[in-house]
Amino acid sequence: MKKIILIFLVLFFTQNFALAADTQIKKDSNVIKKSSSGICHDNKSKSYEKTKKFKSFKTMKECLDSGGRLPKK
């Protein structure tokens, strides 16, 4: 019984931390996201909200200088 409760607590808190991190990114719409495919997305990009695996940058220039590229139009 203790193992089940422990597993439940670990899963519960893990989910809360993941949601908190995702919420922080949504609140800070100035974050530039460089996707795993190397595309730099700002908050005006069609794929901004869909991009889940990314490295964040403060500016588009920083993202592009790191080897990223602009999305195709």
C-alpha positions in Angstrom: 0.0 0.0 0.0 2.8 2.4 0.8 4.4 1.7 -2.6 1.1 2.7 -4.4 0.8 5.9 -2.4 4.5 6.8 -3.1 4.0 6.1 -6.8 0.9 8.2 -6.9 2.6 11.1 -5.1 5.6 11.0 -7.5 3.4 11.0 -10.6 1.2 13.8 -9.2 4.1 16.1 -8.4 5.9 15.3 -11.6 2.9 16.3 -13.6 2.5 19.5 -11.7 6.1 20.5 -12.4 5.7 19.8 -16.1 2.5 21.9 -16.3 4.1 24.7 -14.4 7.1 24.8 -16.8 4.7 24.8 -19.8 2.6 27.5 -18.3 5.6 29.7 -17.7 6.6 29.4 -21.4 3.1 30.4 -22.5 3.0 33.4 -20.2 6.4 34.6 -21.5 5.4 35.0 -25.2 8.7 36.8 -25.8 10.6 33.5 -25.8 12.0 32.4 -29.1 11.8 28.7 -29.6 14.4 26.8 -31.7 12.8 23.5 -32.5 14.7 20.2 -32.6 14.7 20.7 -36.4 16.6 24.0 -36.1 13.7 26.4 -36.9 13.4 29.6 -34.8 9.8 30.4 -33.9 8.6 33.6 -32.4 5.1 34.0 -30.9 3.7 35.1 -34.3 4.8 31.8 -35.9 2.0 29.3 -36.8 3.9 26.6 -35.1 4.8 28.4 -31.9 2.3 26.7 -29.7 2.8 23.3 -31.3 6.6 23.4 -30.7 7.2 21.4 -27.6 10.8 20.2 -27.8 12.9 23.4 -28.1 15.8 25.5 -26.8 14.7 28.9 -25.8 16.4 32.2 -26.7 15.7 35.8 -25.7 16.0 37.2 -29.2 15.5 36.0 -32.7 19.1 37.1 -33.5 20.5 34.8 -30.7 18.5 31.9 -32.1 19.7 32.5 -35.7 23.3 33.0 -34.5 23.1 29.6 -32.8 22.5 27.9 -36.2 18.8 28.2 -36.4 16.8 29.4 -39.4 13.5 31.2 -40.0 10.4 29.2 -40.8 9.4 28.9 -44.5 6.4 31.1 -45.4 
